[in-house]
Amino acid sequence: MIAITLPDGAQREFPGPVTVAEVAASIGPGLAKSALAGKLGDKVVDLSHRIDHDTSLAIVTDKSPDGLEVLRHSTAHLLAYAVKELFPDAQVTIGPVIENGFYYDFSYKRPFTPEDLAAIEQRMAELAKKDEPVVRRVLPRDEAVAYFKSIGELYKAEIIAGIPTNEDVSLYREGGFEDLCRGPHVPSTGKLKHFKLMKVAGAYWRGDHRNEMLQRIYGTAWATKDELQQYLHMLEEAEKRDHRKLGRELDLFHMDEAAPGLVFWHPKGWTIWQQVEQYMRAVYRDNGYQEVKGPQILDKSLWEKTGHWQNYRENMFTTESEKRDYALKPMNCPGHVLIFKQGIKSYRDLPLRYGEFGQCHRNEPSGALHGIMRVRGFTQDDGHIFCMEDQILDECIAYTALLQRVYKDFGFEHIIYKVATRPEKRVGSDDLWDKAEHALMESLRRSGVEFEVSPGDGAFYGPKIEYTLKDAIGRPWQCGTMQVDFNTAERLGGEYVAEDSSRRHPVMLHRAIVGSLERFIGILIEQHAGALPAWLAPLQVVVASISEHTADYAVDVVKALQKQGVRAQADLRADKIGYKIREHSMQKVPYILVVGDKEKANGAVSVRARGNLDLGVMALGDFATKLADDIHRKV
């Protein structure tokens, strides 16, 4: 007998080998119909997989992340099937699952057009309706190479030729199409119902620019029609909110080929920058940080001591002077250790918190650059806490509470917490990594938040907490970090005098709340669709005169507001007031004050709030009080 243990602890016994599909059918017809695959331990397998020993089994449906991945993987194959049906001369290469969808790379004699994409999607739907079974078979490597060569799929043959000779490979067939794949896949194409092809892009074969440029077709697939529609709606919203588009329309910044990956800030954009920086500067001041400033360029020998030269060299910009090698700093930590080393530090001085708006440079690939979200030059709200081992927990708990308050002020309520643990390529002993990882996890437990573990995703010098925001349309943005580092201060000779008069190395906590200011401002622009709250808006108030008779009053109102620290300007043009209101509304100014003869006579203003809200006429002092309250409450 074979005993199968289900997730709820129940057991089912079978007289001999049994498939996953047969186990699902034994549980009930509803589960048999919705089943996509099975999960044996951590391994997801086809429904046709035969179980010949006692084991635990979970049936995978489209309601689980594993099921969604199987759907998307199978839809990538359906895409390749449709392309081969419509364009028999096209060669298929690889087609993996990615976040929210999949892609497949093709070699074809001409570029695919939007009309081609529509035809491919239509053909996919037709093939799915045929509900053809998806069948797996296994071939020896050399037979598989010969098979794909015989059908003209030379890229597939090349991929398989890279597999060790003694290994077998698995192939999946649906109708007239067969593809190399480890699987698993849905049992039949009829399971694939809710998908959409998104775009075509270029991609080099095997990611090497010396190879042929292939055509990459991106698609998305979901378990239900509603989920697909929600995702497509989110993409529409994301396009409207694109910070690059809004950056142009609102005259905030631009990028230029004269400085790829670097930002040219315009006056209005730099005003937003200053509001974020000054806010964070107050956070430093109010939470025990001392602001410091380190140099941009540091000698190669320093980066060798920290391990960056060995572990991060490909991402660093380097230069040379008088036969010495230097690097532009990709991060601020080594400079802060050198500041810490100046003068004798006692255990009574710890924890010692340094903060810096440190400008960093990283040699990001050109293909990865994305507006101000992914750049080569950026400024971090970077901080380092030098502390003793028994202070780590309290510092991490206090930091999480601080970060939560900051994010709330910027309009973010939902935070996802992850602990990224030791990577294979790292420095330091396992004992120290154990302590560091335990401290981070325990701090989150005591902070009362749930967290996930990301194995192997820590920095080479220490594990970290990753704090990820969710924005107004549900997209995640990883911004804040807290890293526990037992290594860097020791490598650079940072010491303090302990209570017993011995010399010890401090633990270094690396932390950033908003991370890159450039990226965070891009996130803010998209979060608010350019309509930033009054405290952040580059221009908070426009005072628009109805006629030249009230121009002097408009100027007086602006001066009065400016004396109170309000970012205000007058619009004295001879244009009609409706035109002025529309224009400043398009620029997403929080408040437009209209002043005519009545307002001038009464020392009042007619207030229009963003969103075409008419708040009526009020005394200038009352409006100033309302605006001050908005700014104070950060609404």
Secondary structure, 3 states (H helix, E strand, C coil): CEEEECCCCCEEEECCCEEHHHHHHHHCHHHHHHCCEEEECCEEECCCCEECCCEECEEECCCCHHHHHHHHHHHHHHHHHHHHHHCCCCEECCCCEECCEEEEEEECCCCCCHHHHHHHHHHHHHHHHCCCEEEEEEEEHHHHHHHHHHCCCHHHHHHHHCCCCCCEEEEEEECCEEEECCCCCCCEHHHCCEEEEEEEEEEEHHHCCCCCEEEEEEEEEECCHHHHHHHHHHHHHHHHHCHHHHHHHCCCEEECCCCCCCEEECHHHHHHHHHHHHHHHHHHHHCCEEECCCCCEEEHHHHHHHCHHHHCHHHCCEEEECCEEEEECCCCHHHHHHHHCCCCCEHHHCCEEEEEEEEEECCCCHHHCECCCECCEEEEEEEEEEECHHHHHHHHHHHHHHHHHHHHHCCCCCEEEEEECCCCCCCCCHHHHHHHHHHHHHHHHHCCCCCEEECCCCECCECEEEEEEECCCCCEEEEEEEEEECCHHHHCCCCEECCCCCEECCEEEEEEEEEEHHHHHHHHHHHCCCCCCCCCCCCCEEEEECCHHHHHHHHHHHHHHHHCCCCEEEECCCCCHHHHHHHHHHCCCCEEEEECHHHHHHCEEEEEECCCEEEEEEEHHHHHHHHHHHHHHCC
